[in-house]
Amino acid sequence: MASRFDFLRIAPARPDPLPSRRLLCVTPCRDEADHLGTTLATVAAQTLRPACWIIVDDGSTDGTPALLAEAAAKHPWIHVLTRRDRGARAVGPGVVEAFYEGLAETELDAYDYVCKLDADLSLPPRYFERAIERMEDDPFLGNLSGKMQERQPDGRLVTFFMGDENAIGAVKLYRTACFREIGGFVRALAWDGIDGHLCRMHGWVARSVDDPELRFVHLRPMGSSQEDLRAGRRRWGRGKYFMGSAWYYVLAASVYRMRDRPWVTGGAQIFRGYVESAVRGERRYDNPKYARWVRRFEGLQLVLGKGRAARVVDAAIRRGVPKGTAASTNAR
């Protein structure tokens, strides 16, 4: 008899036989003159610098191009690609399109790790070295980030509440083999939520970890780069609809996010964005196997809690649980 935990029966990923440390970073950016200097400085100061860092200037109209030109002249491993100005910032699919335009400038398979890196971050000096150490210690770990703090308009640093089950979108570090196997990023809103589910579907672990050497700073509140925070939260809700989340799961997530700024109303805007997308009949990510996976995993999260659900599934991945074993019993 089929079990509702059958989705835990996952084939194990193939461990890398000879892991190395050749890192490619790709950064889409637009009008980041206020924050880009810090990002450039903290990446240049890394104990393990990227072998190649491609920065895609997505039509900036401020001082960003000058900062990029100066950085590229100083560091031969920084390469700048300029796109034409399309008139406005476009988070979500616009960011992913710019990322892929940068990725097309090099040969991905020449690198062991690839990182989608935002241009408004401050990284601790051992960020990349420590992250890759952790990934080399765990051959099933395909997607990793540290935990994030947000700098508020008044200068305070506030911890961003993020579950452990996926890497944070601002700094997505991937084992290249994993990135290839999941098909890369979906070129749509919620790409940075869908990817974590695709990792587990393909037998890889996705994770964000609270390691002191991996705590980084987002130099402004998440979701504020296009319009304002409330619009960003509605966009978040639209993304949850696109990625196939159930309404009851999004409602629970919206209530949980009422603890974030803007207090209460931000969580309500998430659910509003989801409902608006449903009423308009907007399209959803068209992958039936994925859709079944995400609903079952979200159900497990609601029953066990996000952290425990991720640990249960990740343990199944590492065991390579074959069909007909006691995996589902253990999961309960």
N, C-alpha and C positions, 0 to 999 in steps of 0.2 A: 504494500500500500504506500502510495506517495506521501511524503511528509512535507509539511509547510517549510521545513528547513532543508529541503533538497538542494536549495541554491547554495548551501555551504559546501557541497561536494565539488571542489574546484581542483583542476589539474595544477600541480606546482609549476612555478616559473622555472626557467632554466638558469641556474646560477652562472655568473660570468666566471670563466676559468682563470683569467689573468686580469683582474681589475686594475685600472690605472687612474691617472689624475689629469687627463687632458679635457679641459672644460671650455665649452662654448657658451657665451652669454649673448642674448638678443634682447634689446630694449626698445620698445616702441615709445616715442615721447612726442608731446606737442605742448608748446608754451610752458616749459618747466624751468624758466630762468630763475625762479625763486628758490628752487630745490635741487636743481641738477648739479650745482657745484658741490654740494655735500655728497651726493651719490657718486660723482666722479672721484672725489677725494677718498671716500671710504672704500671704493673698489680698488683704486690704485694702491691703497695701503694694505690690501689683503696679503696674508702670508702665503696664500696660494691664489695667484692672480689668474684670470682667464687666459687661455692660450689665444683666444680671439674674442673680442667684444664688438658686436655689430649694433650700432645705435641707429635707429630709424627715426629721422626727424619727419614727423607726420604733418608737415605744412606749418611749422611754427611761425608766428608773427611777432614774437618778442625777442629777447636776447639769447634764446636757446642756440641758434646757429653759430653765433660767435663763440659761445662756451664750447660747443662741440668741435669747432675748427681748432681751437686752442688745445683741447685735449688730444685730438688726433695727431696734431703736430708734435706733441710732447711724448705720446705713447704709441709706438708702432703697432701694438696689438689692438688698438681702438680704431674701428673703421666706421665711417659715417655714411649713411645712405639718406638722401633727401627725397621725400615725396612731395607732390604738388599740394597746395593748400586746397582742401575740399570745403573750406568755409566754417567748420565747427569741429569741436572735439566729438568723438564717437566712441564711447566706452563699449565694452563687449565685443561685437563683431568687428568694429573698426580697429580695435587694439590687436585682435588676432590676425586680421588681414595685414596690418603693418608688421607684425611678428613674422608672418610667413614670407613677406617680401624680403625681410632681412635674412631669414633662414635660407632663402634661395640663392644668396650671395656666396655660400660656401658649401662644402660637402659634409653633411651631418655625420656620416659614418667615419670621418676622420677624428671624431671626438668621442670620448667615453661618457661624458655628461653634458647635458644641455640645460640652460637655465633661462626661463623667461623672467626678466628682471625689470621692475618699474624704475622710473627716473626720479622718484621722490622719496627715496629711502636713505637711511643711515645704517650701515652694516658694521657690526663689531669686527675687529681685525682678523679673527680666525674663522669667520663665518663659513667660507667655502671649504677651507681645509677641514674644519670640524664636521661639516655636513657630509663631505665625501668619506671621511673616516668612518662615520656611522654607517654609510651605505656600503662601504667595503666590508664592514663587520657583519652585515646582514644581507646576504645575496638575494633575498626576496624583496627588499626595500627598493621600490622603483621610483618613488615620488616623495620628496621630503622638503619641509621647511621648518624653521624655528617658530617661536611665538612672537607676536607683534604688539608693540605699543603705538598708540596714535598721539601725535602732538596736537593739542587743542589750540584754538586761536589765541588763548591767553598764555600759551607756552607750557602748560602742564602736560605730562605724559600720562595717558590712561591706557590700561591694558585692554586690548581688544579680545573679547570672549569668542574663542574659536575652538570647536571640537578637535579632537586628536585624529579624526578619521580621514583627513585630507590635508595636503599642503596648502598654505595660504597663497592666493593668486598673485600677490605682489612679488613673490620670489619663488617661483615654481622650479625646483631643481629636480631633473629627471635623469635617471640612467638612460642612455640613448637606446639601449635594447628595449626597455619598457616603453619609451616614447614611440618607437617604431611599431611595437606590437599592438598598442591601443589605437593606432592610427592618428596619433598627434591630437591636437586640439580641435574640437568642433568649432566651426567658424560662425558662432552665434552667441547670443546672450547666454550666460550660465555655463560657458565653456569651462570655467574653473571649478564647477561643481560636478559636471558630467565626467570630467577626466578621472576623478577619484573612483567613481563607480566603475568606469571602464578598466581601471587598474585591477580592481578586485575580480571583475569578471574574467580577466585574462591571467589570474593567478599571481598578481603582484600586490604588495602592501603599499598603501598610500598613508602618509603620516605627517603630522606636525608635532614637534616635541618641545618641551620646556627645558631646554639646555641653556645654562647661563651664557655659553659662548655663541648661542644661536638666537639670542633675543635681539631683534632689530626694531628700528623706529620708522614708522610711516609718518612723514613730515607734515601731514594734514589728515583730518578725519576721513576714513574710508567712505567712498560714495559721494564726496563733495566736489570732485573735479569737474563734473558736468552738471550744471544747474545747482541744486542745493541738496542737503542731506535728505529731506523728505522725498524729493524726486528720486534720489539714489535708492531709498528704501522701496519705493514703488517699483523701480526698475528691478530691484532684487526679487520682489514678488513676481514680476513678469517672467524673470528668469526661472524661478521655481516652477512656474506653470510650464514653460517651454521644456524644462528638463524632466517633466513627467511626475513631479511630486503630487501626492494625494492632498486633497483640500484639508483633511483633518491633521495631516502632518504639518502643513504650512501654518495652520491655525495654532498648533502647539509651538512651532518655531517663532511665530509672530508674538505670542504671549511672552516667550522667553526673551526675545529681543527688545521688549519694552524696558528692559534694564539699561539699554544703550541710549546714547544721545541720538536724536532728540527724545527725551524721556517719554515713554508711553506712546506718543504719537508715531514714533519711528516704527515700532512694531506693528501698529495699526496700519501704517502705510504699506508694509510688506503684504499683509493680507489683502488690502485694497488692490494692490497691483495684480495679485494673483486672480482675484475675483473679476477684475476688469478684463483681463486676458481671456478668462473662461467665458464671460458674457459675450465678448466680441468673437469668440470662436477662433482665436489665433492658433497658428500651427504649433505643433509640438515636435520634439526630436523624434524622428521617424526611425526607430530601431526597436522592434517588438521584444527581442531578447533583453535588451537593456531596460525597457519599460517594466517588464516583469521583475527584473533584478531590483530596480530602484524601489518599487513598491514593497517588495518583501524585505529588503534591507531597512527601509524606513519603518516598517511594521516591527521589525526586531528592535530597532532603536527605541520605539515607543514603549515596548515591553521591558527591555533590559536597561535602557539608558544608552546614550550615544557612545560613551566610552566603552562600556562593557560589550555592547553589540560589535563594535569594531574589533575588540580584542578576541571575541569568539570567532569572527570570520577570519581574522588574520591568523589565528592559531590553526584553523582548518586549512588555510592556504599553505602554511608551513608544513603541515602534516601531509598534504597532498591526499586528502581523505578519499579513498575509493568508494564507489557506489556499494551500498549494502552494509556499510559499517555503522558503528554506534555514534557517528558524528551528530546526528540530529538529536539523539537522546542526551548527549553531553551538552549540547547547546541549550537545552531547556533548563 
